[in-house]
């Protein structure tokens, strides 16, 4: 199956275009921390970064990008936990986390 994850990370700091691009790139690490597999050849994962500049001062791009990755991973996990199962009109059932048996990792 193909799946695409799209998101936006935002800050009130001042970022130029190159810095916003770097923050978006770093935020992708959050997808890798929370989705497996991620960035496959059949999906279109995309994260965008925006900066309002309302804080009036420049940002530490590394810090903002690192926090964006944490926020992205948490957002994915929260979305999975909040999702509900769906049944399509043709009877296809897509279960949510709540309908699946507990996941136990095999012993290493």
Buried (B, 14 or more C-beta within 10 A) or exposed (E): EEEEBEBEBBBEBBBEEEBBBBBBBBBBBBBBBBBEEBEEEEBEBEBBBEBEBEEEEEBEBEEBBBBBBEBBBEBBBEEEEEBEEEEEEEEEEEEEEEEEEEEEEEEE
